[in-house]
Amino acid sequence: MPSHPVPASSDRDAGRHGGVDERRVGLIADPGVPWTLAQEVAETLPDRLAERHEDEVRWSVEARRQVLPVSADGHLVLDGEAARLAEENDWDTVVAVVDLPRFDEGRGVLADVLPGRRAASVCVPALGVLRTRSRLEETVVRVLEYMDAVPAPDVEMEVSESDGEASEGVGREHITPVPDTELHGSGRHPDLSTVFVKGPGGTLRLLLGMVAANRPLRLARGMKWAVASAGAAGAYGVFFGSIWSLSNQMSTPRLTGVSALAVIMLVLWLTTTNGLWVRGGRHGGRPALDNLSTLATVGLACSALYAALFAVLAVVATVIIPMPYLSAQLNEDAGWADMMRLVWLSTSMGTMAGAVGAGFDDAERIRTATYSRRELERRRLADDGGDDGPDGSTPRE
């Protein structure tokens, strides 16, 4: 993936000045939402850093769109790559902004920080779906301050077992503005500090972020047979006289139940026939959270398909069916409510037919449209069952 440098605002007039130390920060971002956020943050971050530091330091921030490798167990390879990128670009610090949800021992991770290596990663899904850009910017600022505040790499970092906060007064409140998080050191990597999400609030925010990263509305592009089947069956319902009478006799709760059943059928069919359901732990994650994010992603996509089909059939029915003719078929004075009930039932019929048509869609295309690029890559690696990283070793995040 080619890199695209974005010079920051405070870096435009000049490089180094006499007596002024320059600190160079590199933001490595995944394509898509992380790249967009990184570009925005790179523009404002130098001024934020200058406001929070009274010493004579000139900050420059550069954003690059680049995909960091993923190990065979689905974790981001940060350690060695960060050193290489820092050397190539003359950066003092590297922060990776990724849309890959990370888990450690079944817990969701918001950020990983390697102070001794001047490297960190921030998982965009763990930031949630509200105020994501401002949360990312503030997190990067605090991560940089945390790196300056923790002891040197050869000094043992003490971590409180009671509240999970590091020593020297550098705790959770100093490394992230996001609530329901906690900072812990790592027993397997003495220089690694990890910000975990915690509690129902943090888990819900991570789940919503995972769903947003999957971009549910893309799914319709990968289920052409389902869309075609739904449209054909729905159109048939609009023009079939017995459906008119049936919709007129059905109560609103019954029509609502039929709608829910149609969407649920399509969701379950897509999930089970395309290998979207997770059995057992993947990449140290939580199968329940993975499956919930999948169901939510597919559910939103199918609900959007239902709404779009309803809108199309409403236009078709309004244009083609004269209201007097509808009244004659129903043997009563028909109004717009009767027309919409007809469209409602036809849409549900079409959605049920779409579940059958989805069986003809390509499973790989469905998976590609359902998951973000990073999550899809990780699931493919998990399916392959490999244990080695790109260089034959087991990389560490």
PyMOL commands that set and color helices and strands:
alter all, ss='L'
color gray80, all
select helices_A, chain A and resi 9-11+33-52+79-89+115-117+124-127+132-149+172-174+199-214+216-222+224-239+241-249+252-273+287-320+323-330+336-360+363-370+373-384
alter helices_A, ss='H'
color red, helices_A
select strands_A, chain A and resi 6-7+21-29+57-65+93-98+102-104+107-114+119-123+181-185+193-197
alter strands_A, ss='S'
color yellow, strands_A
deselect
rebuild
show_as cartoon
